[in-house]
């Protein structure tokens, strides 16, 4: 298992570069993945089943232990990203399937990559996981609702298809994963080292499928604007997420400290673009261009998230700041809350 873990760590470390190379390869050799364009929902189901396997009932209980922060963070995600998407479509005069694709990725839940970025930036990983879990569980309901409200001006929204697909690829796999974890308990730990490899492979296949399905028009005039829009969408998410968490700190300093601000920043700005691409290819199959924004987002947010987490860590080390350990913060003790709210001088050994 040590070798498996080493491989998983290596893939995680170089995942952004691997994504770029794989996307470029599928652009020039689309037949590599084009054959699997009807299997994206199964691939995403595998990813979310793996997510469910890592969850226990304690993870759900954590939402009840700190409901305010989790609910506020989730609401911020489902308000900020969809509205930013609509605003960017208006500013850049996007229309039709491309606008729908931008709004669709904006309506998706938080991406699982945000957990890694929050960990690297020394954010509150427990809060990050809780917000990601709640936003994912709400996705089958929030995505059809938000798409009907915000994107129906461009095309007719197949909200029933969006709901059923989201239930099939989100709720059912996660629920099955949690059930397996509950039944087999410690035995699951024997396969957890393999899960990152399986999940990342599935994500790569989804990206390859979307690139292959759109290779002819991926960088055409019709889709060129999707690149700056996706970049701005993600960066605005980071900025507004951080600004919102700073505002919440002034209102409720006990809960929205430095570590929590980092977690909310990543949870707001990073999307489950794999789900966006899957929904685009299933519910908007007649216009595969709808999946392009999700594809660009998948590549870009891994790059920006890596850069931001590295910068944040270096910044804290340079300033001698350290956030509270997320495991202590999740316990809700007064001492850990105080240390999270007021970053202190880092220990010299850190």
NORSULGI-V764547 format. One record per backbone hydrogen bond with DSSP energy under -1.0 kcal/mol. NH is the residue of the N-H (numbers start at 1). CO is the residue of the C=O. If there is no record, write none. Layout:
# NORSULGI-V764547
nh = [NH:NH]
co = [CO:CO]
This chain:
# NORSULGI-V764547
nh = [5:6:7:8:9:10:11:12:13:14:18:19:20:21:22:23:24:25:26:27:28:29:32:33:34:36:37:39:43:44:45:46:47:48:49:50:51:52:53:55:59:61:62:65:66:70:71:72:73:74:75:76:77:78:79:80:81:83:84:85:86:87:88:89:90:91:92:94:100:101:102:103:104:105:106:107:111:114:115:117:118:119:120:121:122:123:124:125:128:129:130:131:132:133:134:135:136:137:138:141:142:143:145:146:147:148:149:150:151:154:155:159:162:163:164:165:166:167:168:169:170:172:174:175:176:177:178:179:180:181:182:183:184:185:187:188:190:191:194:195:198:199:200:201:202:203:204:205:206:207:208:209:210:211:212:213:214:220:224:226:227:229:230:231:232:233:234:235:236:237:238:239:240:241:242:243:244:245:246:247:248:249:250:251:252:255:256:258:261:262:263:264:265:266:267:268:269:270:272:273:276:277:278:279:280:281:282:283:284:287:290:291:292:295:296:297:298:299:300:301:303:304:305:306:307:308:309:310:311:312:313:314:315:316:317:318:319:321:329:330:331:332:337:338:339:340:341:342:344:346:350]
co = [1:2:3:4:5:6:7:8:9:10:14:15:16:17:18:19:20:21:22:23:24:25:29:30:30:33:34:36:39:40:41:42:43:44:45:46:47:48:49:52:56:57:58:61:62:66:67:68:69:70:71:72:73:74:75:76:77:79:80:81:82:83:84:85:86:87:88:89:96:97:98:99:100:101:102:103:270:111:112:113:114:115:116:117:119:118:259:123:124:125:126:127:128:129:130:131:132:133:134:138:138:139:141:142:143:144:145:146:147:151:151:157:158:159:160:161:162:163:164:165:166:167:170:171:172:173:174:175:176:177:178:179:180:181:184:185:187:188:191:191:194:195:196:197:198:199:200:201:202:203:204:205:206:207:208:209:210:217:220:223:224:225:226:227:228:229:230:231:232:233:234:235:236:237:238:239:240:241:242:243:244:245:246:247:248:252:252:340:257:258:259:260:261:262:263:264:265:266:109:271:272:273:274:275:276:277:278:279:280:284:287:288:289:291:292:293:294:295:296:297:299:300:301:302:303:304:305:306:307:308:309:310:311:312:313:314:315:316:325:326:328:329:333:334:335:336:337:338:322:320:347]
